Amino acid sequence: MLTFLSKARQFWNETVSEVWVKAIWPTPKELAQSTLVVVVSIAILSVCVFVFDFSMHELVRFVTHFITQ
């Protein structure tokens, strides 16, 4: 039991050290830039999906209209 507690304490101490001491947190400017990149990427991807979806919808409408006549 003592070995488990000692290992658990060591794990906790290493985790805290990794997160708060060794980690390099982004500056507010870096965080804003990263957020902007994500938002722009999502917007571009959304437009691409919309264009593809709209194109497929129109293609299916055209084909089904062509077949039914």
Helices and strands as residue ranges (DSSP letters): H 2-16, I 17-22, H 28-68
